């Protein structure tokens, strides 16, 4: 079953084309990697899906509902959660309060939001930081905190933007474990990632962008052997 359908999406900024006629799908309960060199248009695609930019052309559908052109809040209410390249935590607030911010989108009851947020902190292995300021946490911990906050909006689709970047091998493994548990909950994950050893073993499919265009789409093993993908990352022979 298809959850997300990106259909012929183009995004232009003046004379610059960031995405050009990009189409792909994310199945329900699947992990899909969105990869490509720097400047390939990956984050722009995320911003279109999450409602930060309206596509210049094309459509984006989530669970049979057109979401392209919606605001970020409307997309979140429709079932899209996201994290950012830089972990955007409220540093002076506790870890619990950070996650409660996400929970309040759909449930303004403080007690229920606190309970949901406590469970999610435990889910991402941050329960011990419940009452500590987010600013006292490491980058790896803040990234997992951002994931917990995104999960608190009760998404069907979670957009994760380079959640493994800059992490050491142990921290990458911790994040991979979290992503796999998210899939077990039936939540689809679309992950922009440069740490290929983190995303390739766990992805059900990989979509590759280069200069704003899709150059490959398929199983990780097939994509990693695609000559166009190799050339995009390593250059022509």
Steps between C-alpha positions, in 0.01 A plus 500: 500500500636843400498762777689786333483572128725775363378562147705697245608761755700800381616778733657818365647799681507772237728369227633214714334158472554308827277204408400404148215261419569270797271203563526223761293313756536397865305194606318473832735383776808526276841667531608690189836674470523826304865542406720698264798736495490841669267733314298217347169642626430259786412754769294703252296186433451457876386859529243448224364185667485667842326813373784750532504557123215448253619310192529708184345208313385147583310356795569329832248255645495345847268208566277600209483868602669778305734688735707706255430869566397442862668692783749320728237478777244355259753244376584406859132453581464291183770264625844637410767530771854620439842566645759746370869485403582699813319365808256780582448443869382757754825499695370663820202264522521147638501198272144422611380855425659482154302189409181640651519787249443242226229317694299821545434517124227236531433483874496812722437299818816545709479164678455301181773697322737433791421127492546477120828691523637289784432183300672645194808603697528142619443381141809693377702400809499847656281434803784593737507852353132561570556795733833625362535806273534403135803727475695269731462204262747388232430548129408132468258525792347822365444330164310217670308761702397667174380161374293452816342844457418424135342169605289685755292654221387142422620491138438237237812621317817615674747711300849468651763743371857373551437364850826300485730777374802564722433203729756239597438131413338424837267800469410402142406153626281656773318712239460202264342302785253785557409515129436125490273524805310784332436274200380226737234747621373519139629854440662563162840673496643710217862567591745745342841363584867529404606221737436224248621222732217605732214516250588234237464191726159604640323665205227322308572729205736781401422808289800688357494866395772682307475864390133495596408200284428142602770276352417173675226338707495142629644247741822607677714231333381598153543873563851462642609324178334752269764667276319837514502493880868405513582784261295749704692417818848427362504681167542363152789265437 
